[in-house]
Amino acid sequence: MSEGGPGRADLRSVLVTSVLNLEPLDEDLYRGRHYWFPSTQRLFGGQIMGQALVAAAKSVSDDVHVHSLHCYFVRKGNPEMPVLYQVERTRTGSSFSVRSVKALQGGQPIFICQASFQRHQPSPIQHQFSMPAVPPPEDLPDLREVIANFLRQKAADPARGADPGDPNLQERYRLGLNRIAARDVPIEVKMVSPVPTGRGPHPEPEQMFWVRAQGHIGEGDVKLHCCVAAYISDYALLGTALLPQRHRFTTSFLASLDHAMWFHAPFRADHWMLYECRSPWAGGSRGLVQGRLWRRDGVLAASCAQEGVIRVKPRPRGDSKL
């Protein structure tokens, strides 16, 4: 049975059955549809990456596995339209193979990427960083508990009073805590980093949370878990660059420009993994964020980096939104 708890083995992940499920149209040509998108009304970049990697993986043999993915987001995706994925078999070698994927809407590319696959090769050279010491996911509250605790704190402060039972307020903070206004996103998240409340020292541009796919995926297809991880990797990553300035500015525009990912060791995307996100730089209306996905046993499963456009406007006085 999956680590996800009782009954989860009978619940096939919607990421497998719907979100990353592509319709074949011709050789190396697929059509993808959409399960969820942020309140920005743009396609979720993680879904485009995940679907593109699914398309690329269908063009290689079972004995090779993806080790890197390099992507550019070219145009805004329309969630009202399906996406076509064209795969180009750039190179098929004895050890490494490269596939190029172009995602199209209305005849125009909205996303391009290259994925590199490798046949397993043992190596005497091995090392990795150490996983941060954090509480396990079982000891952390889920998102609903975080929101309820935060609203209770606000209600106890006369200067910032709030009614914890107000559904509009609950929804507003649910969206804020989810960073990208997720509604029905098919992943589970437990935040490790404290929630910034607008008081006290302002947070560093870093955050950590436990994350896993909802439902059961199973052990069989290593490449499928990498496709799910590509989907997960875009969740809340760019928002890390906003954390130090959230008390001063509100976001007017946030969009990914490019995304790179490297896969290091086998993992289960339907098991809890620690997502460590840090932003070493922001400027020029852009932000750079680096991420690491850790297995619970301390093995570094994947690394990623993303740069995005960040445009902000001054926050009104007295506004203490998350």
SULHUSUL-V373879 format. One record per helix or strand of 3 or more residues. SS is the DSSP state (H for helix, E for strand). FROM is the first residue (numbers start at 1). TO is the last residue. If there is no record, write none. Layout:
BEGIN
((SS,FROM,TO) (SS,FROM,TO))
END
This chain:
BEGIN
((H,8,10) (H,14,19) (E,23,26) (E,29,32) (H,45,57) (E,64,73) (E,83,92) (E,96,105) (E,108,119) (H,137,139) (H,143,155) (H,158,160) (H,167,177) (E,187,191) (E,206,213) (H,222,233) (H,238,245) (E,249,263) (E,273,283) (E,286,295) (E,300,314))
END
